């Protein structure tokens, strides 16, 4: 059984008047969906990515969809100077950053016995350490202002073992732990830090690095018999970024229909 996804949601001004920075927002994945949904909810948005051409194309697509062209800034989250430049760009061009969505991540399928140190380190550097770098810079900006929300992108694989995913699972489990610790440190400054943990959201990049058989097997353990639409993951991010989640911090919100 496979159920159809619901209709695409209408904006409800949940982020009206807020400013948002989203990492890894080019392409057609969760990052772009989150940036688009933020704009549709009334936010002013700055999107970043490591790919210059794709970033410009994403900005064009957002303008087509929302009527608002976002600010753009190239950023490699493994490079501290890029991270600092992104936060500075958000502060200057948006007049301050109210919401930071850390979406940058990297993964593939490799068994431990076949995994070189370089691949392990690369996945952790982008997915975990990159989120740390962005969170650190975001907190340094938000804490003196006395408000802000950071939303990290984790994964249910941080809880659930899967062969071939040791590097990615370790990184995403680390993102969850980082989120909880950062939330405790940021709470006295009225800054909230949460994360989402999607189970399965298929988009072209994931399809390119995974076989059809592998993805079909993942769909079979979802209660709805389908993967999430990327905007369904983005909706959870919108909730955590909005004032509707004002009492939530240090939480990992599972966006999943997986059954045991």
Secondary structure by P-SEA (a helix, b strand, c coil): cbbbbccccccccccccbbbbbcccccccaaaaaaaaaaaacccbbbbcccaaaaaaaaaaaaaaccbbbbbbbbccccaaaaaaaaaaaaaccccccbbbbccbbbbbbccccccaaaaaaaaaacaaaaaaaaaaaaaaccccccbbbbbbbcccccccccccaaaaaaaaaaaaaaaaaaaaaccccbbbbbbbbcccccaaaaaaccaaaaaaaaaaccccccccaaaaaaaaaaaacccccccccbbbbcccccc
